[in-house]
Amino acid sequence: MADRVKLIIDTDLGDDVDDVFALAMAALSEDLDLIAVTTVHGDTQYRACLARMVLDACGADDVPIYTGSIGPNMTGQMVETSMAAGLPCVSLPDMQQCHAIEFLVEHADSNPGETTLCAIGPLTNVGMAVERDEDFVSNLKKLVIMGGQLNPSDDGRVGEYNFDSDATAAVRVIESGADMLIGLVESTWHARFDQEHREQLDAQQSHLSSLLLKMFDQYVESRNRLWTPLYDPITLAAVYRPDLVTIQNEGLRAWVQDGKVKLDKGSNPAQLVTKVDGVRFVEYMIDLLSLAP
């Protein structure tokens, strides 16, 4: 078996439910070595507690969690969070209180070229790490990002939540010179978890499946629909299952217009996820989740 990918996940889980599916995948995949989780955007302490619940349900109670700032983001905004996929949660005694940005910078500096950082939330932590250490992105093996919109989406969406939630950070990261793999919203949108998939996961009758489905049910009810896109899990899968996606090499530039991040062709090299095999991916994900204890 090839060497496992050493991975850190930076997540805003609790708002959308796809983050928790991605986190569970990272904890359960034999292809990944989940080193740590960092939380970002708004109530990062609560997000850390949710992450602890998911990791414990995967049997990954030894994976540390580091909380991001609860102050203004790089755009200068205080963040309001919906927690549409959140559950009642209390602070746990083993939760690391070390600041996420300090951990990211120190870990990358101590392990140059070894670690892949997968950012599946707003890019506040990553942007602040770039600002703190000019060598941060060069010390990473790869920076994987779910976010951004290069082409119009099938549903007419304008803008993308993760990038637009901290536009200053998104532009700073895109222009940082990082070795980037980006799951664009218009492509990752096409992998969806629906009620048929819910039944398949429910049949597993594990603590993890019960936890994920409680969060899924609460989330889709808040969105008044019966399914959810799997933006974050697809982006994560592109790291180690490229057979499930189409990846295209492209150059990007990023700027802010009317508060939204605009992407176009430019001089910053990136690998872009442009197509996904949604059916095969969801089958793979459900099988992977069955490995939970």
N, C-alpha and C positions, 0 to 999 in steps of 0.2 A: 504493500500500500504506500502511496506517495506520502511525503511528510504532511502532517496536519497543518492547516493554516492557523497561525497564532492570531487570535482575534480579540478586539475590544469592540463592544457595541455601545454607541452613544444614542440614547433613546428618550423620547417624550411619551412613553407608554402611559395609557390612562385616558387620553383623548380619543384617538382612533384605536380600533381593536387589532389592526394588522401588526402593530409593534409586538404584541404579546405572542402572536404566532411566530414572528421572526425570532424573538428571544428564545422561545422553546426550541425552535429548530437549531439555533446556535448551541444550545446546551446539550442537545441529543445527538447531533451529527458526529459520526466517527471521523469525518473529514476536517472537523474544526476543533481547535483547542481554545475554548473560551476563557480568556485570561481575566477579564473584568468587565463590568458594566458601569457606564456613567450615565447620569440622568441630566436632562436639560429642559428648560422652558417652564417658567412658572414655579409651581409647587414641587420642586425637585425632591424634597424629603418624602412627600407622599408617593411620588413616582418610584422612588427607591424602595419603598415598602412594597408596592405592587410588584416590582421586579423581584424582590426577595421571595414573594409568594410563588411566582412563576418558577423561579429557579429551584426552590425547594421541592415543588411538585415534579420537577424533572430529575430530582436526585442530585442536583448541583448546588448543594448548600455551602460548598467551599468556595464558590466564585464570589469575590468581593464586589461591592457596589460603592461607587463614589458619587456624591451629590454635587450637582452644579449650582451656580449662583441663583439666588432668588431675587436679586436686584435687577436693575434695568439691563436690557440686552444691549448689543452693540449699536443698535439703531436708536437707543435711548428710551425705549418703551418699557413700561412695566407690563407684565404679561398676565392676562386673565385666561384661566384654563377651564375647559368644559368638563373634563373627566367623564365623558360619556361612556367610556369603557372601564371606569374605575369601580372598585368594590370597597366595602368597609375595611379599613386597614389601620393597624396600630403600629407604632414604632417598635422595631425589634432590636434587642440589645446588641446583636452582632453586626449591625449596619455601620459601615465605615462612614465617618463624618469628614474625612479628608476631602478637600475640595477637588472636584473632578478635573479642573484645568491644571492644577498642580500635578495631579497624578499623571495625566496625559503627557505633559511636557517631560516630567521626570522619567516616566517609563520609556518614552521614545528615545530620550537622550541616553539612557542606560542600555538600550537594546536596539542600536541603529540597524535599520534594514531588515528587521525581523517581524514586525507587527503590522497587521492590517487593521485599520480603524474603519468600522462600518457605522456611518452617521445616518440614522433613520429618523431624525427629528430636525427641528430648526438648527442652524449651524452656529449657534452662539458659542458653545464650548470650543468647537474647532476654531472658529474665528479668533476667540480670545487666546487660545493656545498659540496660534500663528502670530498674534500681536506680541505675546510674551517672549517667544523664542523664534528667531528668524530661521533657525535650523529645524524647526518642528516637522514640517512636511517632508523634508529631505531625510529625516530620521525614520519616517514610516516606510514600510515596504510598499503599501498602497493605501490610498484613501478612497473608500467606497461610499457613495452618497446616494440616498434616495431623495430626488428633488429636481425641480426645474422643469421648464416647458420650452422645448425648442420649436416644435411644430404645433399647429392647432389640434386640440383634442377632438375626438369623435363627438363628444357631448357638448362641444362649444365652450368648454371651460376656458377662462382667461386667467392666467396666473397659476401659481402652485403654492400650496399652504406652507410647506417647510421653508422654502426660500423666502417667501413674502413675509413670514413671521419674524424674520430678522434679516431684512434686505441688505443691510450694511455688512453683516457677517457673511452672507452668501456671496456677495461680490468679492469680498476680501479673500475668501477661500478659493473661489474659481480662478482668481487672478494670482494665486499664491505660488504657482509652479509645481503643485503637487502632482504625483502620479495618480490620476483619478479614473475611477470607474463609476459611471453615473447611471442610475435607473431613472429614466425620464418618466414623468407622470403619464404622458400619452401612450407609452408602451406598457408600463407596469399595470396600468388600469385594466388590462385585458385578462388578468388572472383573477378569478372571483371565487369566493367561498359562499355557497348558497345553502338552501335548506336540505337539498339532497346530500351535500357534503356534511351538513350538520348531523344528519342521521348516521352517517358512516362514522363520524368521530364519536358520537354519543354511544355507539355500540362498543367502543373500547372500554367503557366503564372504569376508567382510571381517575385518580385524583386530578391529574392534569387535564383530562378531557372535560371533566366537570367544571373546573375553574375556567378554562378557555371558553366553554359554551355559555357560562353565566355572563362573562364579559361580552361575548358576541351578541347574546340575546339583548342585553341592555343597550349595547351600541346601536344595533339595527333598529330597535324600537325608537331610539332617540332620533334616528335618521328617517324613520317612517318608510323603511324598505326591508326586504327579506334577505339581503346579501351584502357582502362587502368586498371591495377590491383588495388585493393582496400586494400593494405597492412594496412594502418593506420586505416581506419574505422573498419575493422575486428578486429584488436587488441583492439580498444576501445570497441567494442561490447562484446568482451570476458569478460570485467569487469562486465557487468550487464545482458547480454543475453547469458549465457553459453550453452543454448539449440541450438545455432547456430554454435557451434564449439565443437571440442574434445580437452580436456585439459589433459595432462599427467604430472605427477610429476616426476621430474628428477633432478639429480645433475650435475652441469656443472663446467668446468674450462675453462679459456680463456687465450690465449697468442697471441703474434704477430709474424707472419712469413712472410717475404718478403713484409712488409707493410700492410698485411691483417690480420684481427682478425680470429683466429681459435678457434672453440668451440669443446669440447669433453666432455664425461662424467667425472664428478669430484665431489668435495665436497660442492659446493655452491648450496643449494636447489633452485629449480625454478619450476614454473608451465609453461609448454610449450603448446602453441597452435599448435597441430599437424595435425588437419584436420578442414576443414570448409564446411559448407553447403552453397556454394556460391549462388545458385539460391534463396534460402529462404532469405539469408541475403540481397541481392540486392533489393528484393521485399520489405523487411522491411525498408531498408534505404530510398527508394523512397517514401514510405508511410510517414515516419517520416519527410522528407523534405517538404512534403505538409502542415505541420503545421506552416510553416513560414507565417508571415502576408502579 
